Amino acid sequence: MPPNVARIAPEEVKARLDRGENILFLDTRSAEAWAKSDLRISGSVRLLSREVGNHLRELPRDRTIVTYCT
């Protein structure tokens, strides 16, 4: 993993949200998985995992970014 990338448990994400931390969620599910699901995190940004590298300059650097997929 790159130096500033770490895994985070769902419980830790919830604890940070409960403390008021502003977290950006990246929904990196495939188009098929995304279309089949009715579950979405409000305010999340949908971006295919293979395209994240092309959008790094657009992502905020002042908050934690949590990616999720299935």
Secondary structure, 3 states (H helix, E strand, C coil): CCCCCCCCCHHHHHHHHHCCCCCEEEECCCHHHHHHCCCCCCCCEECCHHHHHHHHHHCCCCCCEEEECC
